Amino acid sequence: MVALVTGGSRGIGARTALTLARRGWDVAISYREREADAEAVVEACREAGRRAVAVRADVAVEADLVALFGAVDDRLGRLNVLVNNAGIVPPLGRVEDYTAARLEQVLAVNVAGPFLAAREAVRRMSTAHGGRGGVIVNVSSRAAALGAPGEYVDYAASKAAIDAMTLGLAREVAGEGIRVVGVSPGLIDTEIHAPGRLDRLGHTPPLGRPGTPAEVADAIAWLVSDEASYVTGSTLDISGGR
């Protein structure tokens, strides 16, 4: 079984790759800049007894994504799972201060990238193309429902687009052996937050604490397992009730 986790060099992506490796998956991860971190994740996956590779790819660049999936084909074999995790959070700011360049970058990475990655996955997994099925997991955010006012409404909007893609694509390929699901993390203890943000907000969910990357990774591992075989088109809220 082969899984690809985009943006797998840190945070939720890194932990997801390791969790899947520990549960018997061969794992590929993509990264854009943090080669040493990516190689550390790969080494941890190999220590778990699985094959693992890291491939440099910018998900905002179509040619990079095509090459990424080709590398997975060549080095690990038939793809069973795609975890669309790569994304960016722009600097905190109000909509009135946004530039076109900011919006273009956020939408290229957070929306176009996952769509194109899903395209490549469907071409490999779909029974209509000779595949054997598979699972696509889209990593969204609770911000999609909350709107992130005064912080990053553009990021929230990009994740709302991913929620819509999860539902629409799930229905589109349900008859072709592919399940499409999502996870919607809340305040998770990773370095993606602006300095001090987690200290300020981490206690606000009803459960009284931020979540951990492991808690999100465990949910993803369940969603790609046979235990979730009747789940598609759904996005699982992992936000401590936020």
Secondary structure, DSSP 8 states (H G I E B T S, - for coil): -EEEETTTTSHHHHHHHHHHHHTT-EEEEEESS-HHHHHHHHHHHHHTTS-EEEEE--TTSHHHHHHHHHHHHHHT-S--EEEE-------S--GGG--HHHHHHHHIIIIIHHHHHHHHHHHHH-GGGT---EEEEEE--THHHH--TTT-HHHHHHHHHHHHHHHHHHHHHGGGTEEEEEEEE-SBSSTTS-TTHHHHHTT-STTSS-B-HHHHHHHHHHHTSGGGTT--S-EEEESTT-
